[in-house]
Amino acid sequence: MTPAEKRYSTYEKECLAILFGCEKCRVYLEHKEFELLCYNLALCWLLKRVKDVGRLGRWILRLAPFKFRVSHYRGVDNVVADALSRMFDGHCPENPEIVRATMLSSLPLVYPSLQEHQGDDVLCQDLKTKVENKIAAAGNFCIHNGLLCYFPKKARRRRWVVPSSLRRMLLQYFHDGILAGHLGARKTLGKIVSNFWWPSMRKEVFEYVRKCELFQRAKPAQNVRVGLHSAEPCSEPMERLSTLLVH
């Protein structure tokens, strides 16, 4: 907000927020009727009764192309916005050491148990044998600190080979974990591929994300078609003029 906008009254700031949101999402809102929820009762009354009231009148005229119904949303029901807009006046009961320990406890136990699980995995044992015997088929693999790594020639860093028993845990951590955020398949794959490798990793990551119930509920629909443009009919001649400039 500009210094002048910061000095606006409360209902002016909220009207400015409505104007910004509608114009920002114009391509999605211009073609259909929608419901506008506002928890400022005075602004709801003003939007329903358009009058020439200076700055607000000019803003409401800019909202005229949109078809919306104004509904009052009580502050008691709007607990999410109230929690974000009010300053926290309490004290944090949690000890920083406890918070840090909780975060570390959520990390997967891959690094300390990787060598043990690689020893029980058939694929890892077969690759280790080929590396130790210097067989050409194991050219992209090496052993570093007793751990099997995938390290192609043009790669900048080595990646740990993950046995089948730890793959599910890695997928859950990098997609379902507290710090993961249920991101898309490509972003989840990007996090995993920077440090780990296993055969058909891309296919398994995409399949896991596709079956994630929470991700499917939160992901916006990709096949939604926008309706036809609607225009208000003119009430008198020369009410609207348009020009076409050809360079």
Kinemage of the C-alpha trace (Angstrom):
@kinemage 1
@onewidth
@group {chain A} dominant
@subgroup {mainchain}
@vectorlist {calphas} color= white
{ca met a 1} P 0.000 0.000 0.000
{ca thr a 2} L 1.114 3.536 -0.721
{ca pro a 3} L 1.478 6.069 2.128
{ca ala a 4} L -1.795 7.697 1.041
{ca glu a 5} L -3.645 4.358 1.032
{ca lys a 6} L -2.423 3.588 4.549
{ca arg a 7} L -4.318 6.645 5.784
{ca tyr a 8} L -7.638 5.416 4.384
{ca ser a 9} L -10.446 4.500 6.754
{ca thr a 10} L -11.257 0.874 7.501
{ca tyr a 11} L -14.103 0.499 5.026
{ca glu a 12} L -12.060 2.318 2.342
{ca lys a 13} L -9.208 -0.149 2.792
{ca glu a 14} L -11.603 -3.065 2.558
{ca cys a 15} L -13.231 -1.646 -0.550
{ca leu a 16} L -9.771 -1.178 -2.044
{ca ala a 17} L -8.989 -4.817 -1.247
{ca ile a 18} L -12.187 -5.911 -3.006
{ca leu a 19} L -11.298 -3.803 -6.028
{ca phe a 20} L -7.780 -5.206 -6.156
{ca gly a 21} L -8.980 -8.799 -5.846
{ca cys a 22} L -11.665 -8.459 -8.512
{ca glu a 23} L -9.376 -6.741 -11.014
{ca lys a 24} L -6.568 -9.215 -10.281
{ca cys a 25} L -8.867 -12.155 -11.046
{ca arg a 26} L -10.822 -10.395 -13.786
{ca val a 27} L -10.353 -13.169 -16.354
{ca tyr a 28} L -12.036 -15.654 -13.977
{ca leu a 29} L -14.764 -13.441 -12.484
{ca glu a 30} L -15.885 -11.379 -15.454
{ca his a 31} L -17.843 -14.159 -17.138
{ca lys a 32} L -19.903 -15.505 -14.271
{ca glu a 33} L -21.903 -14.386 -11.271
{ca phe a 34} L -20.239 -14.879 -7.884
{ca glu a 35} L -20.853 -14.144 -4.217
{ca leu a 36} L -18.789 -11.450 -2.502
{ca leu a 37} L -18.359 -12.069 1.220
{ca cys a 38} L -17.593 -8.974 3.284
{ca tyr a 39} L -17.486 -8.749 7.068
{ca asn a 40} L -17.812 -4.938 7.154
{ca leu a 41} L -21.544 -4.273 7.397
{ca ala a 42} L -21.218 -0.615 6.385
{ca leu a 43} L -19.349 -1.572 3.217
{ca cys a 44} L -21.987 -4.196 2.405
{ca trp a 45} L -24.675 -1.526 2.647
{ca leu a 46} L -22.630 0.819 0.450
{ca leu a 47} L -22.012 -1.776 -2.266
{ca lys a 48} L -25.722 -2.519 -2.474
{ca arg a 49} L -26.655 1.160 -2.750
{ca val a 50} L -24.336 2.776 -5.255
{ca lys a 51} L -24.179 6.549 -4.883
{ca asp a 52} L -21.718 9.240 -5.819
{ca val a 53} L -19.617 9.295 -2.662
{ca gly a 54} L -16.245 10.437 -3.972
{ca arg a 55} L -13.444 7.910 -3.966
{ca leu a 56} L -15.701 4.986 -3.056
{ca gly a 57} L -18.085 5.945 -5.857
{ca arg a 58} L -15.272 5.798 -8.408
{ca trp a 59} L -14.161 2.421 -7.107
{ca ile a 60} L -17.697 1.041 -7.210
{ca leu a 61} L -18.000 2.172 -10.819
{ca arg a 62} L -14.865 0.147 -11.602
{ca leu a 63} L -16.627 -2.848 -10.044
{ca ala a 64} L -19.692 -2.361 -12.245
{ca pro a 65} L -18.613 -4.897 -14.969
{ca phe a 66} L -18.625 -7.679 -12.368
{ca lys a 67} L -21.791 -9.537 -11.466
{ca phe a 68} L -21.724 -10.354 -7.770
{ca arg a 69} L -24.015 -10.671 -4.781
{ca val a 70} L -22.858 -8.950 -1.606
{ca ser a 71} L -23.281 -10.982 1.582
{ca his a 72} L -22.321 -10.018 5.098
{ca tyr a 73} L -19.870 -12.410 6.743
{ca arg a 74} L -19.867 -11.977 10.497
{ca gly a 75} L -16.547 -11.662 12.285
{ca val a 76} L -17.516 -14.489 14.639
{ca asp a 77} L -17.673 -16.846 11.666
{ca asn a 78} L -14.544 -15.472 9.989
{ca val a 79} L -12.133 -16.858 12.571
{ca val a 80} L -9.311 -17.510 10.084
{ca ala a 81} L -9.006 -13.891 8.972
{ca asp a 82} L -9.461 -12.629 12.535
{ca ala a 83} L -6.600 -14.794 13.765
{ca leu a 84} L -4.281 -13.455 11.062
{ca ser a 85} L -5.264 -9.787 11.445
{ca arg a 86} L -4.955 -9.550 15.229
{ca met a 87} L -1.660 -9.159 17.061
{ca phe a 88} L -0.665 -12.073 19.248
{ca asp a 89} L -0.701 -10.842 22.864
{ca gly a 90} L 0.038 -14.061 24.684
{ca his a 91} L 3.257 -15.909 25.396
{ca cys a 92} L 4.666 -18.955 23.694
{ca pro a 93} L 4.554 -21.854 26.167
{ca glu a 94} L 6.883 -24.045 24.146
{ca asn a 95} L 10.546 -24.287 24.904
{ca pro a 96} L 12.768 -23.573 21.843
{ca glu a 97} L 14.709 -26.739 22.604
{ca ile a 98} L 11.493 -28.772 22.489
{ca val a 99} L 10.519 -27.181 19.175
{ca arg a 100} L 13.937 -27.961 17.711
{ca ala a 101} L 13.812 -31.549 18.978
{ca thr a 102} L 10.335 -32.001 17.509
{ca met a 103} L 11.527 -30.779 14.107
{ca leu a 104} L 14.535 -33.100 14.149
{ca ser a 105} L 12.397 -36.038 15.213
{ca ser a 106} L 10.267 -35.603 12.075
{ca leu a 107} L 13.270 -36.095 9.784
{ca pro a 108} L 13.478 -39.532 8.163
{ca leu a 109} L 15.997 -41.951 9.620
{ca val a 110} L 17.525 -42.548 6.220
{ca tyr a 111} L 21.136 -41.484 6.716
{ca pro a 112} L 21.895 -43.489 9.888
{ca ser a 113} L 20.054 -46.586 8.653
{ca leu a 114} L 20.910 -46.393 4.968
{ca gln a 115} L 23.931 -48.669 5.131
{ca glu a 116} L 22.017 -51.290 7.079
{ca his a 117} L 19.085 -51.301 4.646
{ca gln a 118} L 21.382 -51.332 1.623
{ca gly a 119} L 22.926 -54.493 3.016
{ca asp a 120} L 19.523 -56.195 3.097
{ca asp a 121} L 18.451 -55.013 -0.374
{ca val a 122} L 19.091 -57.343 -3.314
{ca leu a 123} L 19.531 -54.578 -5.894
{ca cys a 124} L 21.986 -52.635 -3.744
{ca gln a 125} L 24.034 -55.732 -3.020
{ca asp a 126} L 24.177 -56.595 -6.709
{ca leu a 127} L 25.330 -53.069 -7.614
{ca lys a 128} L 27.915 -53.065 -4.831
{ca thr a 129} L 29.330 -56.316 -6.122
{ca lys a 130} L 29.613 -54.900 -9.636
{ca val a 131} L 31.328 -51.754 -8.351
{ca glu a 132} L 33.815 -53.717 -6.258
{ca asn a 133} L 34.595 -56.008 -9.199
{ca lys a 134} L 34.832 -52.967 -11.539
{ca ile a 135} L 32.255 -54.292 -13.964
{ca ala a 136} L 31.387 -51.895 -16.802
{ca ala a 137} L 27.644 -52.134 -16.048
{ca ala a 138} L 28.223 -50.282 -12.762
{ca gly a 139} L 29.916 -47.277 -14.361
{ca asn a 140} L 27.455 -44.723 -12.890
{ca phe a 141} L 27.728 -46.071 -9.350
{ca cys a 142} L 30.386 -45.765 -6.684
{ca ile a 143} L 30.890 -46.487 -2.997
{ca his a 144} L 31.407 -43.506 -0.692
{ca asn a 145} L 31.905 -44.005 3.063
{ca gly a 146} L 30.552 -47.515 2.761
{ca leu a 147} L 27.361 -46.361 1.030
{ca leu a 148} L 26.306 -47.065 -2.538
{ca cys a 149} L 25.904 -43.851 -4.543
{ca tyr a 150} L 24.644 -42.952 -7.998
{ca phe a 151} L 27.186 -40.629 -9.577
{ca pro a 152} L 27.040 -40.165 -13.384
{ca lys a 153} L 29.984 -38.491 -15.107
{ca lys a 154} L 28.289 -35.135 -15.782
{ca ala a 155} L 26.597 -34.921 -12.384
{ca arg a 156} L 27.745 -32.313 -9.869
{ca arg a 157} L 27.026 -34.367 -6.766
{ca arg a 158} L 26.533 -37.971 -5.795
{ca arg a 159} L 23.130 -39.311 -4.807
{ca trp a 160} L 22.471 -42.086 -2.324
{ca val a 161} L 20.871 -45.243 -3.690
{ca val a 162} L 17.681 -45.858 -1.706
{ca pro a 163} L 16.669 -49.474 -1.026
{ca ser a 164} L 13.054 -50.477 -1.512
{ca ser a 165} L 12.362 -50.600 2.243
{ca leu a 166} L 13.014 -46.842 2.671
{ca arg a 167} L 11.339 -45.433 -0.438
{ca arg a 168} L 7.868 -45.188 1.077
{ca met a 169} L 9.217 -43.264 4.060
{ca leu a 170} L 11.034 -40.809 1.797
{ca leu a 171} L 7.898 -40.182 -0.251
{ca gln a 172} L 5.870 -39.527 2.870
{ca tyr a 173} L 8.460 -37.140 4.287
{ca phe a 174} L 9.022 -35.069 1.133
{ca his a 175} L 5.310 -34.891 0.241
{ca asp a 176} L 3.202 -35.415 3.384
{ca gly a 177} L 5.600 -34.041 5.999
{ca ile a 178} L 5.153 -30.820 7.984
{ca leu a 179} L 7.811 -29.018 5.962
{ca ala a 180} L 6.788 -30.557 2.623
{ca gly a 181} L 3.448 -28.853 2.029
{ca his a 182} L 1.855 -31.479 -0.276
{ca leu a 183} L 3.471 -29.977 -3.361
{ca gly a 184} L 3.003 -31.228 -6.901
{ca ala a 185} L 4.725 -34.224 -8.404
{ca arg a 186} L 7.509 -32.283 -10.143
{ca lys a 187} L 8.415 -30.251 -7.062
{ca thr a 188} L 8.333 -33.338 -4.869
{ca leu a 189} L 10.550 -35.147 -7.344
{ca gly a 190} L 12.948 -32.187 -7.395
{ca lys a 191} L 13.384 -32.408 -3.632
{ca ile a 192} L 14.074 -36.114 -3.656
{ca val a 193} L 16.257 -36.258 -6.749
{ca ser a 194} L 18.759 -33.768 -5.311
{ca asn a 195} L 20.006 -36.337 -2.763
{ca phe a 196} L 18.556 -39.763 -3.582
{ca trp a 197} L 18.129 -42.182 -6.461
{ca trp a 198} L 16.409 -45.473 -7.173
{ca pro a 199} L 15.126 -47.163 -10.352
{ca ser a 200} L 11.816 -45.832 -11.732
{ca met a 201} L 11.907 -43.010 -9.188
{ca arg a 202} L 9.989 -40.550 -11.373
{ca lys a 203} L 7.180 -43.014 -11.995
{ca glu a 204} L 6.802 -43.858 -8.298
{ca val a 205} L 6.799 -40.201 -7.201
{ca phe a 206} L 4.164 -39.210 -9.757
{ca glu a 207} L 2.036 -42.222 -8.834
{ca tyr a 208} L 2.300 -41.457 -5.110
{ca val a 209} L 1.324 -37.801 -5.548
{ca arg a 210} L -1.537 -38.740 -7.862
{ca lys a 211} L -3.026 -41.000 -5.177
{ca cys a 212} L -2.609 -38.452 -2.356
{ca glu a 213} L -6.145 -37.621 -1.190
{ca leu a 214} L -5.307 -34.262 0.394
{ca phe a 215} L -3.379 -33.117 -2.678
{ca gln a 216} L -6.282 -34.029 -4.973
{ca arg a 217} L -8.732 -32.048 -2.828
{ca ala a 218} L -6.538 -28.943 -2.742
{ca lys a 219} L -5.332 -29.014 -6.348
{ca pro a 220} L -7.296 -26.637 -8.598
{ca ala a 221} L -9.102 -28.188 -11.535
{ca gln a 222} L -7.130 -27.989 -14.777
{ca asn a 223} L -9.990 -28.736 -17.186
{ca val a 224} L -12.363 -25.902 -16.266
{ca arg a 225} L -13.582 -24.015 -19.317
{ca val a 226} L -14.356 -20.317 -19.086
{ca gly a 227} L -17.791 -19.358 -20.338
{ca leu a 228} L -18.653 -16.934 -23.087
{ca his a 229} L -18.129 -13.217 -22.583
{ca ser a 230} L -21.231 -11.366 -21.469
{ca ala a 231} L -21.907 -7.719 -22.233
{ca glu a 232} L -24.499 -5.367 -20.820
{ca pro a 233} L -26.826 -3.921 -23.518
{ca cys a 234} L -26.654 -0.167 -24.070
{ca ser a 235} L -29.580 1.904 -22.869
{ca glu a 236} L -29.144 4.834 -25.264
{ca pro a 237} L -27.268 5.720 -28.473
{ca met a 238} L -23.591 6.668 -28.203
{ca glu a 239} L -23.384 5.293 -24.689
{ca arg a 240} L -20.308 3.256 -25.550
{ca leu a 241} L -17.668 4.028 -28.130
{ca ser a 242} L -14.764 1.893 -29.275
{ca thr a 243} L -11.842 2.605 -31.578
{ca leu a 244} L -9.433 0.403 -33.479
{ca leu a 245} L -5.923 1.724 -34.056
{ca val a 246} L -3.866 0.047 -36.793
{ca his a 247} L -0.176 0.838 -37.014
